[in-house]
Each structure stands twice: as structure tokens, then as C-alpha cells.
Amino acid sequence: MSNPIKQEGSVFASFHSDEQPIRAGVIDRTLSICAEMGLTEHATDSEPLSPEDVTLSEKGRISVHSENREIRLRFRLDDWSGPIDTMLNVSVDANRLVEVDRSSGDAYTGPAQLFVELIRRLAVELDPFYVSTFNRAIMDGEIAPTPKAVLPAETPFELRRLPWLGIYSEPLIEQFGGCERVLDAPAWKVEKLENGSIFIVTTRIPWEDYGSKHPADRYLLDGVDRADAVSPPSDVTLSDPFASFDPDAIGTDVCVHRDDIVSEFANEDLRLVPVRVDEHRNLRHLDTGTFVRNVVTDTTGDKADIVKRMLSDIPATAEDDLYVSALLRDVIPPSFVRLDDPEAENVVTKVMDLDTTVSKIKLLASLGRVAQQDDFTADDLDSMEGALDTLNELDDTENIEQYIRERLL
């Protein structure tokens, strides 16, 4: 299980061109976008910068500012060597870059919102062939791939890994299988921009869980089917915690929309669903009776095939908006999801109630490994639920997360 990446060093965004750009055009348009976003030339300025008054250093550098955050620009136009080369680098300190307001859903706030929006708007304005991002401080080949892995090789264009944030022009989109396929990439955020390029942010936290290939790498670079790309890691054994439930038994499942299936589930994509097992071995919503998914009893074959069995026998009356379970792992015991009555709680509901950015699925899996021990008893389960109750009563989010990472993961 991976630990959160320490955000240090600088995050760079490199804008690559497949033809030599016009120097004045790139500089003027870049500075105009900065001015439109309210960025200033100096940290103490109250008015946006004036592009015609800005003077670059001898090496084509300038810093722009927003409140206490500095963003560094370096234009690399005089030493452009092609056939694919960098025309602009934009960098920012990684420390405390990503601070996602839990109430904002799947959107960045603060410094990350500013940086990402600047990259997005510059990509529309400059129309680069490719935009990559890297951070030399953490991209060491173990925690995350080296910067060379996300930089283009000589033509024909080739990448070994996708960057945390990447923007891909229409020729690259075609190389990856076309617009429809790329827009379906298993990533945290995928968007088609006004100029036809596609903007992809693979993970909410930059380079989180990048020690091995991300599902988007397997999908776009290796060309595998989406279902295979998002199959759980090879060390994960799949099993349905509801497989042993009798008809009319109730419990709580944690579901994601079937279009959001990835190997690592973000907390904001998770939905707590109270369910009942019907006579056909389907899970139905406890309150509405609507179809949720099939219970998986056959766990033979490839992981992708096992995942597909959650929606292999959909009733004709089912709604079009379908979900699958994020709990299809053998480390999640039936006791974690079972409810004695509709108003009761269990380990799953208590974990889902936690106000934390720690992966709740990883936390459930970690607690499940404890429950697999031979000497784990019903009293131990009660103690586990009591500890989760205590965490839910605390107001100190930072210490809650530290406790979870140090004691429970």
C-alpha cells in the first residue's frame, strides 16, 4: 500500500511544439493570458501585469504572482531544435500546491486551481503539440517515473508514461485511438478543450500511486481495453462480501458509477448504498427497491471478467444509470457490510463517515486484513467500530489523518 507523496520541489509544465514558433507571438499571448487571469508582475502589485511593459531576463525568464504564490515562466524560443522541442516552461512550488476543499467535489481550489487553469488556457491559446508535467524532486523512478519517461522521444512521438497532467493535440489523439477513446480514459479528469486538444489529469494528488503504471498508461500507451486497464493490481484477489448473504439479508455497499471504474477509487467518487439481497441474487436499494448490481458468486477467470459479472444480468426494469461495487476484494469480510437492521451501522458506514482525504477503500482493505487474522473475534470487531466512532467524533482533521496513516494503514 503506497504512502502519500510528499509534495516538494517544483512542478513544471512543458509546452512542446512540432514546428518552430514565432517568438513575439508566444511571449505576447502568454503574458496576455496571465494578465487576463489577474496575475501581477511583482508580489506587491495590486494591478494585473501589462504585457507591453514586461521585460524578460537574458535567459527568457519572468515570474508572475497571485497573492503569495509565484509562477515562473521561461520561454525557450531561441534554442528551439525540433522536430519536437520545448517552447515554454511554467513552474510552481509543489509545497501545498494541491489543497482540495472537500465541499468542492472533484474540482481543485486555491493554488492548484490557479496553476491548472493557467496551463489549460495557455494550451488553448498557444495550441502546443503536447504539454507534459514533471517534478524532479519526486520523479526518481521509484515513487514516480523519471522526467524522461513523460517527455517525448524523437519522432515518431513516443512516451513511456503519461504525465500527471498532460494535454494532447489532435495528431496525438489519433495516435491513441481517436477522440472518443481518449475521452474515455480512466483518469481523474478528462476534458476536450476549445482547440480540439484533450486535457487529462490522471490523479488528484500529483503522481500519487505512480510507482507502477497508471490505468491510463495501460489504456492509452499500451492500447489495452478499458476494463483490462482498470482491473485491480495483480496482488488483489477479488471476492464479493455479499456472496454469502441469504435472500432478504441487508447491508451497505460502496459503489461507483460504472464509467468511473479505476484501479484506485477516489473518495469523492464513492457512494454509500444501503442494499437488500433479492431472490435472484441481485442487490437492490434498501429504500427504493431499484436494481443496484448482481452479487458475484463466480470468481474464476480474469479480474476484468469478474468485475463485469456485477452487471452481467441486468433486469429489464433497471435504470440506465448503473453502479458497481468498490468492495469486491477478498479482504473485505461480510461482517464489514452486514446490517442487523436498516438503522444500524457497520465498519463500512463508519469509515465512509470519516472526514478524511485518506483513501477510504485502502483503509477498509487494511482493516479487513486485521479481521482476517485467526484470533480476530466479535469483540475485536466491536472495538474496531468503537475506534472508528472515536475518530468520527474528533474535530482535528490533521491529527485524524496522521493517526489513520500511522496506526490503521
C-alpha positions as CSV (number, residue, x, y, z in Angstrom):
1,M,0.0,0.0,0.0
2,S,1.5,3.3,-1.1
3,N,2.1,6.2,1.3
4,P,1.0,9.8,0.3
5,I,3.6,11.5,-1.8
6,K,5.4,14.4,0.0
7,Q,4.8,17.4,-2.3
8,E,8.2,19.1,-2.5
9,G,10.4,20.6,-5.2
10,S,8.8,22.3,-8.3
11,V,6.1,21.2,-10.7
12,F,7.0,22.0,-14.3
13,A,4.6,22.2,-17.2
14,S,6.5,22.0,-20.6
15,F,4.8,23.2,-23.8
16,H,6.1,21.2,-26.8
17,S,5.8,22.3,-30.4
18,D,6.4,20.3,-33.6
19,E,7.3,23.5,-35.5
20,Q,9.4,26.5,-34.6
21,P,7.1,29.1,-33.0
22,I,7.2,32.8,-33.6
23,R,9.0,34.4,-30.6
24,A,6.9,37.5,-30.3
25,G,3.6,35.7,-30.7
26,V,4.3,33.2,-28.0
27,I,5.5,35.8,-25.5
28,D,2.7,38.3,-26.1
29,R,-0.1,35.7,-26.0
30,T,1.4,34.1,-22.8
31,L,1.6,37.4,-21.0
32,S,-1.9,38.4,-22.2
33,I,-3.4,35.2,-20.7
34,C,-1.5,36.0,-17.4
35,A,-2.9,39.5,-17.4
36,E,-6.5,38.2,-18.1
37,M,-6.2,35.9,-15.1
38,G,-5.2,38.9,-12.9
39,L,-1.6,37.8,-12.4
40,T,0.9,40.6,-11.4
41,E,4.5,41.2,-12.3
42,H,5.5,41.7,-8.7
43,A,4.1,40.2,-5.5
44,T,3.3,43.6,-4.1
45,D,1.4,44.9,-7.2
46,S,-2.3,45.5,-7.0
47,E,-3.0,45.6,-10.7
48,P,-2.5,42.9,-13.3
49,L,0.7,43.0,-15.3
50,S,0.9,45.0,-18.5
51,P,2.3,42.7,-21.3
52,E,3.9,45.6,-23.2
53,D,5.8,46.8,-20.1
54,V,7.2,43.4,-19.1
55,T,11.0,42.8,-19.7
56,L,12.3,39.3,-19.8
57,S,15.7,38.3,-18.4
58,E,18.5,37.4,-20.7
59,K,17.5,33.7,-20.4
60,G,13.9,34.5,-21.3
61,R,12.6,34.2,-17.7
62,I,9.9,36.1,-15.8
63,S,7.9,35.5,-12.6
64,V,4.3,36.3,-12.2
65,H,2.3,36.4,-9.0
66,S,-1.1,35.7,-7.4
67,E,-1.3,36.7,-3.8
68,N,1.6,34.8,-2.1
69,R,2.1,32.2,-5.0
70,E,4.9,32.7,-7.6
71,I,4.6,31.2,-11.0
72,R,7.8,31.1,-13.1
73,L,7.8,31.4,-16.9
74,R,10.7,30.5,-19.1
75,F,10.5,31.0,-22.8
76,R,12.8,28.7,-24.8
77,L,12.4,30.0,-28.3
78,D,16.0,30.9,-29.5
79,D,17.4,27.5,-28.9
80,W,14.5,25.5,-30.4
81,S,15.9,22.5,-32.2
82,G,12.9,20.4,-33.3
83,P,11.4,18.2,-34.6
84,I,9.7,18.4,-31.2
85,D,11.0,20.8,-28.7
86,T,10.0,22.9,-25.7
87,M,8.9,26.5,-26.4
88,L,7.7,27.4,-22.8
89,N,8.1,26.1,-19.3
90,V,5.8,27.1,-16.5
91,S,6.7,26.1,-13.0
92,V,5.4,26.5,-9.4
93,D,6.5,25.3,-6.0
94,A,4.9,21.9,-5.2
95,N,4.6,22.6,-1.5
96,R,0.9,22.9,-0.5
97,L,0.0,23.2,-4.2
98,V,-2.9,20.8,-4.0
99,E,-5.4,21.6,-1.3
100,V,-8.8,20.3,-2.3
101,D,-11.7,21.7,-0.4
102,R,-13.9,18.7,0.4
103,S,-17.0,20.7,-0.4
104,S,-15.8,21.4,-3.9
105,G,-16.3,17.8,-5.1
106,D,-13.9,17.0,-7.9
107,A,-12.6,20.5,-8.5
108,Y,-9.2,22.0,-7.5
109,T,-9.2,25.1,-5.3
110,G,-6.5,27.5,-4.3
111,P,-3.1,27.4,-5.9
112,A,-3.7,24.2,-7.8
113,Q,-6.8,25.7,-9.4
114,L,-4.8,28.7,-10.5
115,F,-1.9,26.7,-11.9
116,V,-4.0,24.1,-13.7
117,E,-6.3,26.8,-15.2
118,L,-3.3,28.8,-16.4
119,I,-1.9,25.6,-18.1
120,R,-5.3,24.9,-19.6
121,R,-5.8,28.5,-21.0
122,L,-2.2,28.6,-22.4
123,A,-2.8,25.3,-24.2
124,V,-5.8,26.7,-25.9
125,E,-4.0,30.0,-26.8
126,L,-0.7,28.5,-27.9
127,D,-2.0,25.3,-29.4
128,P,1.0,23.1,-28.5
129,F,1.7,19.7,-29.9
130,Y,1.9,18.3,-26.4
131,V,2.1,19.5,-22.7
132,S,3.8,17.4,-20.1
133,T,4.3,17.9,-16.4
134,F,7.1,16.7,-14.2
135,N,8.8,17.2,-10.8
136,R,12.4,16.2,-10.5
137,A,12.3,16.1,-6.7
138,I,10.0,13.1,-6.6
139,M,10.2,11.5,-10.0
140,D,13.1,9.2,-9.2
141,G,12.0,6.1,-11.0
142,E,10.6,4.5,-7.8
143,I,7.9,6.8,-6.3
144,A,7.2,8.0,-9.8
145,P,8.8,7.6,-13.2
146,T,11.8,9.8,-14.2
147,P,11.0,13.0,-16.1
148,K,12.4,11.4,-19.3
149,A,9.5,8.9,-19.2
150,V,6.9,11.7,-19.8
151,L,9.0,13.7,-22.3
152,P,8.6,12.9,-26.0
153,A,11.2,10.9,-27.7
154,E,12.4,11.7,-31.2
155,T,9.7,11.4,-33.9
156,P,7.6,9.4,-34.2
157,F,6.3,10.7,-30.9
158,E,6.6,8.1,-28.1
159,L,6.0,8.2,-24.4
160,R,6.9,5.6,-21.8
161,R,4.5,7.0,-19.2
162,L,1.7,9.6,-19.1
163,P,2.4,12.7,-17.0
164,W,0.3,13.7,-14.0
165,L,-1.2,16.5,-16.2
166,G,-1.0,16.2,-19.9
167,I,-2.5,17.9,-22.9
168,Y,-2.6,16.1,-26.2
169,S,-3.1,17.6,-29.6
170,E,-5.3,16.1,-32.4
171,P,-2.4,14.1,-34.0
172,L,-1.6,12.5,-30.6
173,I,-5.3,11.8,-30.0
174,E,-5.5,9.9,-33.3
175,Q,-2.3,8.0,-32.3
176,F,-4.0,7.0,-29.1
177,G,-7.1,5.7,-30.9
178,G,-9.3,8.7,-31.6
179,C,-11.2,11.3,-29.7
180,E,-13.9,9.0,-28.3
181,R,-11.4,6.6,-26.9
182,V,-9.2,9.2,-25.3
183,L,-12.2,11.0,-23.7
184,D,-13.0,7.6,-22.1
185,A,-9.5,7.3,-20.5
186,P,-9.6,6.1,-16.8
187,A,-8.3,9.3,-15.2
188,W,-9.3,11.7,-12.5
189,K,-10.3,14.4,-15.0
190,V,-10.6,14.3,-18.8
191,E,-11.8,17.3,-20.9
192,K,-11.8,18.3,-24.5
193,L,-10.5,21.8,-25.0
194,E,-11.8,24.5,-27.4
195,N,-8.9,23.9,-29.8
196,G,-9.6,20.2,-30.1
197,S,-6.8,19.1,-27.7
198,I,-7.7,16.8,-24.8
199,F,-6.7,17.7,-21.2
200,I,-6.0,14.8,-18.9
201,V,-5.3,14.9,-15.1
202,T,-4.5,11.3,-14.2
203,T,-4.6,11.6,-10.3
204,R,-6.0,14.3,-8.0
205,I,-2.7,14.3,-6.0
206,P,0.2,14.8,-8.4
207,W,1.9,11.4,-9.1
208,E,0.0,9.6,-6.4
209,D,0.3,5.8,-6.9
210,Y,2.7,6.3,-9.9
211,G,5.2,3.7,-8.8
212,S,3.7,1.3,-11.3
213,K,1.8,2.0,-14.5
214,H,-1.4,4.0,-14.0
215,P,-4.6,2.6,-15.7
216,A,-4.5,5.5,-18.2
217,D,-0.9,4.4,-19.2
218,R,-2.2,0.9,-19.9
219,Y,-5.2,2.2,-21.8
220,L,-3.6,4.9,-24.0
221,L,0.0,3.8,-24.3
222,D,-0.4,0.1,-24.3
223,G,-3.7,0.1,-26.1
224,V,-5.5,-2.4,-23.8
225,D,-9.2,-2.4,-23.3
226,R,-10.6,-0.1,-20.6
227,A,-11.9,-3.0,-18.5
228,D,-8.4,-4.6,-18.5
229,A,-6.7,-1.3,-17.9
230,V,-8.7,-0.7,-14.7
231,S,-8.5,-4.2,-13.4
232,P,-7.2,-4.3,-9.8
233,P,-3.5,-4.9,-9.3
234,S,-2.3,-8.4,-9.7
235,D,-1.8,-8.8,-5.9
236,V,-5.5,-8.1,-5.3
237,T,-7.8,-11.2,-5.1
238,L,-11.5,-10.5,-5.9
239,S,-14.4,-11.7,-3.9
240,D,-17.9,-10.3,-3.2
241,P,-18.6,-9.7,0.5
242,F,-22.3,-10.2,-0.2
243,A,-21.8,-13.7,-1.8
244,S,-22.6,-15.5,1.4
245,F,-25.8,-13.4,2.2
246,D,-29.1,-15.2,2.1
247,P,-32.1,-13.6,0.3
248,D,-33.6,-10.6,2.3
249,A,-30.3,-10.0,4.1
250,I,-29.4,-6.4,4.2
251,G,-26.1,-4.4,4.3
252,T,-24.2,-1.4,2.9
253,D,-22.3,-1.4,-0.4
254,V,-19.9,1.2,-1.5
255,C,-20.4,1.9,-5.2
256,V,-19.0,3.9,-8.1
257,H,-20.6,4.7,-11.4
258,R,-19.7,2.1,-14.0
259,D,-18.0,4.9,-16.0
260,D,-15.7,5.7,-13.1
261,I,-14.2,2.2,-12.7
262,V,-10.4,2.6,-12.0
263,S,-7.9,0.6,-10.0
264,E,-7.8,3.2,-7.2
265,F,-11.1,4.8,-6.3
266,A,-11.1,8.5,-5.2
267,N,-13.2,9.2,-2.1
268,E,-15.3,11.7,-4.0
269,D,-16.5,9.1,-6.4
270,L,-17.7,6.7,-3.7
271,R,-21.4,6.3,-2.9
272,L,-22.7,4.5,0.2
273,V,-25.7,2.4,-0.8
274,P,-28.0,0.5,1.6
275,V,-29.0,-2.7,-0.1
276,R,-31.0,-5.9,0.2
277,V,-30.3,-9.2,-1.5
278,D,-33.3,-10.3,-3.5
279,E,-34.4,-13.8,-4.5
280,H,-32.4,-13.6,-7.8
281,R,-29.1,-12.8,-6.0
282,N,-29.3,-9.1,-7.0
283,L,-28.6,-6.2,-4.7
284,R,-31.5,-3.8,-4.6
285,H,-31.6,-0.4,-2.9
286,L,-33.0,-0.8,0.5
287,D,-35.2,2.3,0.4
288,T,-36.3,2.4,-3.3
289,G,-36.0,-1.3,-4.4
290,T,-34.2,-0.3,-7.6
291,F,-31.6,-2.6,-9.0
292,V,-28.0,-1.8,-7.9
293,R,-25.9,-4.8,-9.2
294,N,-25.6,-8.5,-9.4
295,V,-24.0,-10.4,-6.5
296,V,-20.8,-12.1,-7.8
297,T,-20.5,-15.7,-6.8
298,D,-18.2,-16.9,-9.6
299,T,-14.7,-15.5,-9.1
300,T,-12.9,-17.6,-11.6
301,G,-11.2,-16.2,-14.7
302,D,-9.6,-12.8,-15.3
303,K,-10.2,-9.9,-12.9
304,A,-11.8,-7.9,-15.7
305,D,-14.3,-10.7,-16.3
306,I,-15.1,-10.9,-12.6
307,V,-15.7,-7.1,-12.4
308,K,-18.1,-7.4,-15.4
309,R,-20.2,-10.0,-13.6
310,M,-21.5,-7.3,-11.3
311,L,-23.6,-6.1,-14.3
312,S,-23.9,-9.3,-16.3
313,D,-27.6,-10.0,-15.7
314,I,-29.4,-6.6,-15.6
315,P,-33.2,-6.7,-15.2
316,A,-35.2,-5.1,-17.9
317,T,-36.7,-2.7,-15.3
318,A,-33.3,-1.4,-14.2
319,E,-32.4,2.2,-14.5
320,D,-29.8,3.3,-17.1
321,D,-27.5,4.9,-14.5
322,L,-25.7,1.8,-13.2
323,Y,-23.2,1.3,-10.5
324,V,-20.6,-1.3,-9.5
325,S,-19.0,-2.1,-6.1
326,A,-15.7,-0.8,-4.9
327,L,-15.6,-3.5,-2.2
328,L,-15.0,-6.6,-4.5
329,R,-11.9,-7.7,-2.6
330,D,-11.4,-10.8,-0.5
331,V,-10.0,-8.7,2.4
332,I,-13.4,-7.1,2.9
333,P,-15.3,-9.6,5.2
334,P,-19.1,-10.0,5.2
335,S,-19.2,-8.6,8.8
336,F,-18.0,-5.2,7.5
337,V,-21.0,-4.8,5.2
338,R,-23.8,-6.6,7.1
339,L,-26.6,-4.7,8.8
340,D,-28.8,-6.2,11.6
341,D,-31.5,-3.6,10.8
342,P,-31.8,-0.6,8.5
343,E,-30.9,2.0,11.1
344,A,-27.8,0.1,12.3
345,E,-24.2,0.9,11.4
346,N,-21.2,-1.2,10.5
347,V,-17.5,-0.8,9.7
348,V,-18.3,0.4,6.1
349,T,-20.7,3.1,7.2
350,K,-18.3,4.4,9.9
351,V,-15.3,4.5,7.5
352,M,-17.4,6.3,4.9
353,D,-18.4,8.9,7.6
354,L,-14.8,9.9,8.3
355,D,-13.8,13.4,7.2
356,T,-10.5,12.5,5.6
357,T,-8.6,12.6,2.4
358,V,-7.1,9.2,3.1
359,S,-8.3,6.6,0.6
360,K,-11.4,5.0,2.3
361,I,-11.1,1.9,0.2
362,K,-7.5,1.4,1.2
363,L,-8.5,1.9,4.8
364,L,-11.2,-0.7,4.6
365,A,-8.8,-3.1,3.0
366,S,-6.3,-2.5,5.7
367,L,-8.9,-3.1,8.5
368,G,-10.0,-6.2,6.6
369,R,-6.6,-7.7,6.8
370,V,-6.7,-7.3,10.5
371,A,-10.1,-9.0,10.6
372,Q,-8.6,-12.0,8.6
373,Q,-6.3,-12.9,11.5
374,D,-7.2,-16.2,13.1
375,D,-7.7,-14.7,16.6
376,F,-10.0,-11.9,15.4
377,T,-13.2,-12.1,17.4
378,A,-16.6,-10.4,17.5
379,D,-15.3,-8.4,20.5
380,D,-12.4,-7.2,18.3
381,L,-14.9,-6.1,15.6
382,D,-16.8,-4.1,18.3
383,S,-13.5,-2.5,19.4
384,M,-12.7,-1.6,15.8
385,E,-16.1,0.0,15.3
386,G,-15.6,1.9,18.6
387,A,-12.3,3.3,17.4
388,L,-13.9,4.5,14.2
389,D,-16.7,6.1,16.3
390,T,-14.0,8.0,18.3
391,L,-12.3,9.2,15.1
392,N,-15.6,10.4,13.8
393,E,-16.2,12.5,17.0
394,L,-12.8,14.3,16.7
395,D,-12.6,17.7,15.1
396,D,-8.8,17.8,14.4
397,T,-8.7,16.6,10.8
398,E,-4.9,16.7,10.5
399,N,-4.3,14.5,13.6
400,I,-7.1,12.2,12.4
401,E,-5.3,11.6,9.1
402,Q,-2.0,11.2,10.8
403,Y,-3.5,8.6,13.2
404,I,-5.1,6.7,10.3
405,R,-1.8,6.6,8.3
406,E,0.4,5.6,11.2
407,R,-1.9,3.2,13.1
408,L,-4.5,1.9,10.6
409,L,-2.9,1.7,7.2
